């Protein structure tokens, strides 16, 4: 195994790293502000690209929100430079401000996640602990020639694997493949490539790519990788698939390489004997801190663990946590909706959300469906919008009277599928 070394110095001095981080953060924040709205142009963006109407098209409120998100992520307030963002109008100028701020203070970063209500929250991390994780992960992945990445750099998984990891592997080529079809990616890949992706993207590769060239290694995170998918990728030719478990709150926690195998903790994590909802994290400085888990884990006698259910009831759509309960509340706001249920499609139906709606008495179901689709189009992000609708006189329940799943292909409790 190759022993990696970090020869690039500070992460924000690495060619292209800060540009990817800031560009992805802007794009992500704008997507949140404009559910159903116009998307931004593909990256990389030229330094002279305007943030205003003649460029990215940010209005004053959007620019304030994006500037606040960038300040939060990079802790620019710790260098006292954050107010300059609103005075500048070009992407390159924002990069210069971020660079200047990080040169003064880069000890901490924050990554956003969503809580049980769907409200984003910032999770602060010391750069030293993230670098400790990247060093450990690099030991598992030495020998890469290029990184092909299908995740944004401003999320914690993307930051670890597409910003910190390349320098430790001595890899200069970090290629964004989020807008590359599986067929094109299949022909792009070659021996020595390390593909950083998530289960939804890997599923597309397994479905549409006929083969994966020999010598290609993959990494997957953001959600558990289905065992059948991992085995399918192996049959397609993937040399290794490193499955990483973690969250925005904890960063990387554990890993496995075999489908169906338990996860192993990274060496600086340990089980909290006093509270099974927490883990203990040893920092590079020698202190130990407790961290709440977002999932229920099953601990084995040898110290490994299996994943069970999430504690916050989130589900994964396209590698992003979404909260069906929040979407249900939006549907219930409509005066002609008596009740509703939202859940993830079953494995044979797809990988998006579906909704079952009980209309109020006398409601025109077609008109209601159109209203609800308009509401979700304007108020929810793409991954949160239900892609299949069913209507019925009551929610589907099982023999014990508990809410149960409903098939898309048949009527349930008087349902009309659309």
Secondary structure, DSSP 8 states (H G I E B T S, - for coil): -------S-SGGGSTTHHHHHHHHHHHHHHHHHSTTS-----S---TT-BSSTTTT---HHHHHHHHHHHHHHHTGGGTT-GGGGGG--BHHHHHHHHHHHHHH--SEEEEEEE-TTS-EEEEEEEHHHHHHHHHHHHHHSTT-SEEEE-S-TTSHHHIIIIIIHHHHHT---EEE-TTS-HHHHHHH--TTEEEEEEHHHHHHHHHH-S---TT-EEEEESS---HHHHHHHHHHT-SEEEEEEEETTTEEEEEE-STT--BEE-TTEEE-TT-TTEEEEE-TTS-EEEEE-SEEEEE-TTS-EEEEEESS--EEETTEEE-HHHHHHHHHTSTTEEEEEEEE--TTT-SSEEEEEEE-TT--HHHHHHHHHHHHHHHS-GGGS-SEEEE-SS--B-TTS-B----SSS--TT-EE-
